Amino acid sequence: MIAININKKLHGSSGAMLLEVDLHIKEGDFVALAGESGSGKTTLLRILAGLEEAKGTIKVADEVWQDTKTCLKPQSRGIGFVFQDYALFPNMTIEENLLFVAKDKALASHLLELTGLDSLKNRLPNILSGGQQQRVSLCRALMNRPKVLLMDEPLSALDPAMRTKLQHEILALHKEFGTTTIMVSHDPSEIYRLAGRVVVLNHGSIIKDGTPKEVLLQTSGSQKFTFEGELLDLLQAGVVNIAVVSIGQQLVEVVITQSQAKSLVLGQRVRVSTKAFAPILTQE
Amino acid sequence: MLEALMNLEFEPFILSFKLAGITTLILFTLALPLAWYLSQSKSKSKPFLEALTALPIVLPPSVLGFYILVVLSHNSPVGAFFDEYFGIKMVFNFTGLVVASCFYSLPFMVQPLQGGFESLNKNMLEASYIAGKSKLETIFRVALPNMKPALLTAIIITFAHTVGEFGVVLMVGGSIEGETKVASVAIYEMVEIMDYSTAHLYSAIMVIISFLVLFGVYWYNHGQNRKIGRF
């Protein structure tokens, strides 16, 4: 069990705000931290790692990481941390990067084998692709067999195909090592695939907390499905008004009424949903 | 010409390089923690410390030399303390030169090291802390190996700058044969007594050595940058 009750004044791009989080996480859970940028997700992760100071208490199992009297240094927390920019040591080979954390050759070669990096273990990090570097970073974070694994947008710099691959590896490693994993992520499909619980932060406070299904699936009432997107263009084809909406990586056209066309502004966030409708799923 | 070269007194050069070597060694030890502190500090005292460190760059060497002379002479408490308790006289001898050079060359060691530390990926250092490594171990195993060009620049420029100093040396050390008469002072004296041919020879040696040292640094840094893929 991780019990977090912290607060910290932040001076972000949107002015001063108070990060105030009271959160309990079960051992072995996979929790995703979501929310707009500047909402305090990364700061919360760094406070957990001991890289930033905050007021309040953090307890992990029966160990006190932080309270009014003590504040464990990052060196003593025994965590694993995966950075968005990998943060590998360029002067060390892949294997040395892992052994730097703990001189456990067996574990290092086991991890490198699991992630398919075995043949590259004597190379320096800068020749690897982004996906490979992040794998190394993930392996390195697990070298001290951490109870808690923290990941700060680990996959956001990678292309979609590589992301999916690494998501499977992250999940497999999370299960094998039995870590309590907390991951900052923006990607709903990633959160859905990996996490058992989503905590959404906004302006430093938790606004939603639940299973990915509860938090992320946004259909309500009689709506059958809903997509959020950005209004890109408003077209007129004869008497019909058409809105072009970007949803994820796709563009769709939606017929709208004349009055809607007048009230909509380009660039606006819109929701495309439908009712009483039987979608047909065809295989690609 | 060849004869002049054969009869050349090499002692001033040896003295210059000995002084530069010892100064570089002492400064490296002292400047490393200072540069690290400055690179990581968000404290309000940082600009004050930075200005103090950079002072020897802008001060005329005579001003620096004058103050060092005043502080180290046996009439001052500092000079008297060293004389009384350690039996060390601090002015007009080699020890005085080393102390003066350390002040004079301090910014040339601190600034490249500080720049090197600041250019490192902060997350990389944090990854080392999270891996359980202390700050000291992180500095020696992660930070320094990943800033070799800055490290080399700091060491070589400090060394070269100490070899090239003149005003401070003259103020604090005078020109005592085999003790404080370094190459730059020797050249000055030869010009004074209008021995231009020896002055030429000494100067040419200085130019050649200095160029080779600098060329070596830039050549190495170029290679390092290519190796880590900066260009």
Interface residues (C-beta under 8 A of the other chain):
Chain A: A49 L51 K73 P74 Q75 S76 R77 G78 I79 G80 F81 F83 D85 A87 L88 F89 P90 N91 F100 V101 N126 R140 M143 N144
Chain B: N121 N123 M124 E126 A127 S128 Y129 I130 A131 G132 K133 S134 R141 V142 P145 N146 I228 G229
